[in-house]
Amino acid sequence: MNKRHLLISTICVTLAIVSFQKIQAQQYLFAGRVINFSTEYDIYPNGWSTYQILGKPNVYPAYGDIAEAYNPVAFGTQRDFIDLEFDNNGPIDSIFIYETFTPGYVDSVFVKNPGTQNWDLVYSSVVTPAPAVSRIFAIGFPMTSYTVKEVRLSLANDTSTGWVEIDAVAINPATTNAFVPETTPGSAYNFDGVNDVYHTYSNILNLMKDDDATYTAWVNVHQNTAPATLDVFDGAGVLCDADGTYWGIYLANNFGADSLYFYNYDGADQYIGMSFTPDTWFHIAWVHSGGFLKCYKNGVPYGSIISGNTTNIGVRALEMGFNLASGEYFEGEIDEVTSFNRGLSTAEINQVMRLNVPATMVGLTGYWQMSNCDESNFFNPLNHIADSSDGVSCTISGIPDFTSTETITSNDYNIQLYPNPATDVVNIQCKNIKAEYIAIYDVIGRMVYQTSTFNSNTIAISVSDFSAGIYSITITDANKNTHIVKFIKN
């Protein structure tokens, strides 16, 4: 193996093994990107790959041969190294290594000097195997005189008698760019539908809750014919987990027409199909809250179905433009992606749609602005880690215009509604479709009525207790497509 330790200066070090609680009290950043490495046990995104070392700990404080940590391809035969990049904008004075199996084999650590482009040694020691427990290996040294973004760990893996596994690496102190929310639309990422994918490296477990979450994005679909699939989660991934089968937004052609499918797996497949006009920007929101899966189009409630907790939300990352499970790629543009660990209201979704997303917005776990297609231009209060893209290009054309979004029609030839306006009862007559679920929303998006119990294609609903105003009725048919009609209550 060709080791490239270009050493210009040596910085004296102090060493300590510290508790997790102590580190939590400090300001720290976790690694966001693997720049280079010697070997890995498996490839991204599988277990024990270099990918597993990124972000917050997945294994610690557990100890054992666990797939959510990184380890080299073998032990007892070769030395190994791994180079990591951090979203950091200042000097550092310490590095923390989360060792979760066979600790004690990190024998030297380097930081990269951006002025000389050389690796400066900050720690070196004779290998001393540690007790068989997980630990945070803390290396302290005088504050560097330069910003540190890259760290190299060297492993004496050739002397190890077992798998050397590292769960995460952090640096301290750290300074990050102040988050400045956008107020006008910016550039977007353009996915070619062939091999483009955007890796956020943000663990899904850190972005959402299994019973409460929201994802939003501006999208522009360029595919005229989406992948024909038997299951919606086999479609092209717009936003989804890297596991690819438990939640997400997928482009598919399941029932004779291209649709975006808003999907949640609660032990059974739950999804809502959304129609769209190709080559037209529109805003979408995936909301799971209160036992319902909901979706929004251009800030307007589009559909809602009963859906329980997301099962197996996974330990992998949020992906854009690619569905790992099916291998299907999305063709189109994606911009202004947000994630929340709670369900947003209609008013909040409209706020997000208009790019009013302050860092203090409750529940915000991620905001990828795509401004100038800069991979570091994102906000993630949990990890502060960098992302990467494969083949994705930048586009400045077709920028979403949220002041003139498409209006969802209140007329659907499959639905007849009478009387309209209504005073006591509104009758819904379904033609050419079989209704399975009906929900009614008021003008600010609150659900005021829902039912899945009816025996004919004509459903009478009492609205005598409704306040006067405009209401939207969403009807989910047997093919999971959603139909929307509006009525006025006198």
Secondary structure, 3 states (H helix, E strand, C coil): CCCCCCEEEECCCEEEEECHHHHHCCCCEECCEEEEECCCCCCCCCCCCHHHHCCCCCCCCCCCCCCCCECCCCCCCCCEEEEEECCCCCCCCEEEEEEEECCCCEEEEEEECCCCCCEEEEEECCCCCCCCCCEEEEEECCCCCCCCCEEEEEECHHHCCCCCEEEEEEEECCCCCCCCCCCCCCCEEEEECCCCEEEEEEEHHHHCCCCCEEEEEEEEECCCCCCCCCCHHHCEEEEEECCCCCEEEEEECCCCCCEEEEEEECCCEEEEEECCCCCCCEEEEEEEECCEEEEEECCEEEEEEECCCCCCCCCCEEEECEECCCCEECEEEEEEEEEECCCCCHHHHHHHHCCCCCCCCCCEEEEECCHHHCCCCEECCCCCCCCEEECCEEECCCCCCCCCCCCCCCCCCCEEEECCCECCEEEEEECCCCEEEEEEECCCCCEEEEECCCCCCEEEEECCCCCCEEEEEEEEECCCEEEEEEEEEC
